[in-house]
Amino acid sequence: MDLADFPRLTVLNLVHTPVTGDVRDICEYDFPVLESLALPVTVHGGMCYQFQNISDVPSFMHTIHILLQRIPTPFREIWLLRAFVWLLSRQSPDWYADGIGHPPPFNLQLIRAGSRLGWRWCTWDGGHLCEINWLDPEPSSECDDYEAYIEALQRIEGELNTDFYRGYHEPPTEMEYRRLCEGLSKEIRDSSQNQHVRICEMHSSYGLFRKLWSAEAEAHSSTSFAPETDSANEMSLALTDDTLKRHFEMLIVFVFVD
């Protein structure tokens, strides 16, 4: 039985069935009034379909693009933008395990900016993304929907985190990925060392303040104050002399603003 022979079919949900096939086989005049279509993982291009090779994806996306131009309505928007949870198979020769850093970008997303459609690779949580591969050319500034396109594009670019995979339009090779992770680890180590140095400088500055405070206390013995703790907050409360307060405020500015 060929389901495409039912021209008045409006809803087709085969997710929990053992149906096999290929979404790319849907022809221009199939399902002319279809409003909702959901396909199982056993169908090439169905929900949660897993690709065996990274190189298979661009041509597949091109075919999907043609399909969407013919029948743009059957797929629910939420699944369309999530690319039907498509991902790279763990059995793929291109797959590799996580390193120290961000996970590899082995999941897929579809991008829609106005009337322009594209796709990209992303991490499983969508937190880190590769560059967008556009399927449509950029609309002309004279088009009616150009402003809507620019607004959508700015919103998309504002949400993107492409720092880690900047310049990559597909997942890096395992060697490239390990090198990126090593670079991230070095940045973290350098940042930790710089933070340690600043903490040491803060302690040193605090020691200097203590000496100044003691010297001023002796010079102003007539002023009554008796701090009972080393806590900076309680010391500030105990200082009643304007000169000592000025020293303390200068230290706070140095430590927390410098």
C-alpha positions as CSV (number, residue, x, y, z in Angstrom):
1,M,0.0,0.0,0.0
2,D,1.4,3.4,-1.0
3,L,0.2,6.1,1.5
4,A,0.8,8.7,-1.2
5,D,-2.2,7.3,-3.0
6,F,-4.4,9.0,-0.3
7,P,-4.7,12.6,-1.7
8,R,-7.0,13.8,1.1
9,L,-4.7,12.6,3.9
10,T,-4.1,15.6,6.3
11,V,-2.3,13.9,9.3
12,L,0.3,11.2,9.1
13,N,2.1,10.1,12.3
14,L,4.2,6.9,11.9
15,V,6.6,7.5,14.8
16,H,5.8,4.3,16.7
17,T,5.7,2.0,13.7
18,P,8.4,-0.1,12.0
19,V,7.9,1.7,8.7
20,T,11.1,2.1,6.7
21,G,11.9,4.4,3.8
22,D,13.5,7.7,2.9
23,V,12.1,11.1,3.4
24,R,13.8,12.2,0.2
25,D,11.5,9.9,-1.8
26,I,8.5,12.2,-1.1
27,C,7.7,13.6,-4.5
28,E,6.3,17.0,-5.4
29,Y,2.7,15.8,-5.8
30,D,2.6,13.4,-2.8
31,F,0.3,14.4,0.0
32,P,-1.1,17.5,-1.5
33,V,-3.2,18.6,1.6
34,L,-0.9,17.1,4.3
35,E,-0.8,19.3,7.4
36,S,1.2,17.2,9.8
37,L,3.9,14.5,9.1
38,A,6.0,12.6,11.7
39,L,8.3,9.8,10.7
40,P,10.1,7.1,12.8
41,V,13.8,6.7,13.3
42,T,13.7,3.7,10.8
43,V,13.0,6.1,8.0
44,H,16.1,7.9,6.5
45,G,15.5,11.5,7.8
46,G,12.9,10.5,10.4
47,M,12.8,11.6,14.0
48,C,16.2,11.0,15.8
49,Y,17.8,9.7,12.6
50,Q,21.5,9.1,13.0
51,F,23.9,9.8,10.1
52,Q,26.8,7.4,9.4
53,N,29.1,10.1,7.9
54,I,29.5,13.8,8.3
55,S,30.0,14.1,4.6
56,D,26.5,12.7,4.0
57,V,24.8,15.7,5.6
58,P,25.2,18.5,3.1
59,S,23.6,16.7,0.2
60,F,20.9,15.4,2.5
61,M,20.1,19.0,3.7
62,H,20.0,20.1,0.1
63,T,17.4,17.5,-0.7
64,I,15.4,18.4,2.4
65,H,15.5,22.0,1.4
66,I,13.9,21.2,-2.0
67,L,11.3,19.1,-0.1
68,L,10.5,22.1,2.2
69,Q,10.1,24.4,-0.8
70,R,7.5,22.0,-2.3
71,I,5.5,21.2,0.9
72,P,6.6,23.6,3.7
73,T,3.7,22.9,6.0
74,P,3.8,19.2,7.1
75,F,6.5,19.5,9.7
76,R,5.8,21.0,13.1
77,E,7.9,24.1,13.6
78,I,9.4,22.9,16.9
79,W,10.8,19.8,15.3
80,L,11.7,21.5,12.1
81,L,14.0,24.0,13.9
82,R,15.5,21.2,16.0
83,A,16.2,19.3,12.8
84,F,14.1,16.4,14.0
85,V,16.8,15.6,16.6
86,W,19.2,14.4,13.8
87,L,22.7,13.5,15.0
88,L,25.8,11.7,14.1
89,S,25.8,8.0,14.9
90,R,28.2,6.7,17.6
91,Q,29.1,4.0,15.1
92,S,30.2,6.5,12.5
93,P,34.0,6.6,11.7
94,D,33.8,10.3,12.2
95,W,32.6,10.0,15.8
96,Y,34.9,10.5,18.8
97,A,34.5,10.8,22.6
98,D,34.4,14.0,24.6
99,G,37.6,15.7,25.7
100,I,38.4,18.2,28.4
101,G,36.3,21.1,27.4
102,H,33.1,21.4,25.4
103,P,31.5,18.3,23.8
104,P,31.9,17.7,20.1
105,P,29.2,19.3,17.9
106,F,27.5,16.1,16.6
107,N,23.9,17.2,16.6
108,L,22.1,19.2,13.9
109,Q,19.8,22.3,13.9
110,L,17.9,24.0,11.1
111,I,18.0,27.8,11.1
112,R,15.2,30.0,9.7
113,A,15.8,33.8,9.3
114,G,12.8,35.3,7.6
115,S,12.4,33.3,4.4
116,R,16.1,32.2,4.4
117,L,16.8,28.6,5.6
118,G,20.1,27.1,6.8
119,W,21.5,24.5,9.1
120,R,24.4,24.0,11.5
121,W,26.1,21.4,13.7
122,C,25.9,21.9,17.4
123,T,26.6,20.2,20.7
124,W,24.0,18.0,22.2
125,D,22.7,20.7,24.5
126,G,22.9,23.5,21.9
127,G,25.4,25.4,24.0
128,H,28.2,25.6,21.4
129,L,27.6,25.9,17.7
130,C,29.4,25.7,14.4
131,E,28.9,28.3,11.7
132,I,25.7,28.3,9.7
133,N,25.5,26.6,6.3
134,W,22.9,28.6,4.4
135,L,20.7,26.9,1.9
136,D,19.1,30.0,0.5
137,P,21.0,33.1,-0.8
138,E,20.7,36.3,1.2
139,P,17.6,38.2,0.2
140,S,18.0,41.5,-1.6
141,S,17.6,44.7,0.4
142,E,14.7,45.5,-1.9
143,C,12.7,42.4,-0.9
144,D,9.6,42.9,1.2
145,D,10.8,40.6,4.0
146,Y,14.4,41.9,4.1
147,E,13.9,43.8,7.3
148,A,12.3,40.7,8.9
149,Y,15.3,38.7,7.7
150,I,17.8,41.2,9.3
151,E,15.9,41.2,12.6
152,A,15.8,37.4,12.7
153,L,19.5,37.2,11.7
154,Q,20.6,39.6,14.5
155,R,18.5,37.7,17.0
156,I,20.1,34.4,15.9
157,E,23.6,35.8,15.9
158,G,23.0,37.3,19.4
159,E,22.1,33.9,20.7
160,L,24.9,32.0,19.1
161,N,28.0,30.8,21.0
162,T,30.5,30.1,18.2
163,D,33.7,31.1,20.1
164,F,34.9,27.5,20.5
165,Y,34.0,26.3,17.0
166,R,34.4,29.6,15.2
167,G,35.2,29.0,11.6
168,Y,34.0,25.4,11.5
169,H,31.1,24.7,9.2
170,E,31.2,21.0,10.2
171,P,32.6,19.2,13.3
172,P,36.4,19.4,13.5
173,T,38.4,16.2,13.1
174,E,39.4,14.4,16.3
175,M,42.9,15.9,16.1
176,E,41.5,19.4,15.6
177,Y,39.1,18.9,18.5
178,R,41.8,17.7,20.9
179,R,43.9,20.8,19.9
180,L,40.9,23.1,20.7
181,C,40.5,21.4,24.1
182,E,44.2,21.8,24.9
183,G,43.9,25.5,24.0
184,L,40.9,25.8,26.3
185,S,42.7,24.0,29.2
186,K,45.7,26.4,28.8
187,E,43.3,29.4,29.0
188,I,41.8,28.0,32.2
189,R,45.2,27.4,33.7
190,D,46.4,30.9,32.8
191,S,43.2,32.5,34.2
192,S,43.6,30.5,37.4
193,Q,47.2,31.7,37.8
194,N,46.3,35.3,37.2
195,Q,43.5,35.1,39.8
196,H,46.0,33.6,42.3
197,V,48.4,36.5,41.6
198,R,45.6,39.0,42.2
199,I,44.7,37.3,45.5
200,C,48.3,37.5,46.6
201,E,48.4,41.2,45.7
202,M,45.2,41.8,47.7
203,H,46.7,40.1,50.8
204,S,49.9,42.1,50.4
205,S,47.9,45.4,50.1
206,Y,45.9,44.4,53.1
207,G,49.1,44.0,55.1
208,L,50.2,47.4,54.0
209,F,46.9,48.9,55.2
210,R,47.4,47.2,58.6
211,K,50.8,48.8,59.0
212,L,49.4,52.3,58.0
213,W,46.4,51.8,60.3
214,S,48.7,50.9,63.2
215,A,50.9,53.9,62.6
216,E,48.0,56.2,62.3
217,A,46.5,54.7,65.5
218,E,49.7,55.6,67.4
219,A,49.8,59.1,66.0
220,H,46.2,59.6,67.0
221,S,46.2,58.0,70.4
222,S,43.7,60.5,71.6
223,T,41.0,59.0,69.2
224,S,39.1,56.2,70.9
225,F,38.7,53.0,68.9
226,A,39.3,49.4,69.7
227,P,38.8,46.9,66.9
228,E,38.1,43.4,68.3
229,T,38.6,41.5,65.0
230,D,40.6,41.4,61.8
231,S,37.4,41.5,59.8
232,A,37.5,44.4,57.3
233,N,33.8,45.2,57.9
234,E,34.2,45.4,61.7
235,M,37.4,47.4,61.4
236,S,35.6,49.9,59.3
237,L,33.0,50.3,62.0
238,A,35.7,50.8,64.7
239,L,37.6,53.5,62.8
240,T,36.3,56.9,63.9
241,D,39.2,59.0,62.7
242,D,38.7,60.5,59.2
243,T,42.3,59.9,58.1
244,L,42.1,56.2,58.9
245,K,38.7,55.9,57.2
246,R,40.3,57.4,54.1
247,H,43.1,54.8,54.1
248,F,40.6,52.0,54.4
249,E,38.4,53.4,51.5
250,M,41.5,53.7,49.3
251,L,42.4,50.0,50.0
252,I,38.8,48.9,49.1
253,V,39.0,50.7,45.8
254,F,42.4,49.2,45.0
255,V,41.4,45.7,45.8
256,F,38.0,45.5,44.2
257,V,38.1,48.0,41.4
258,D,41.7,48.0,40.2
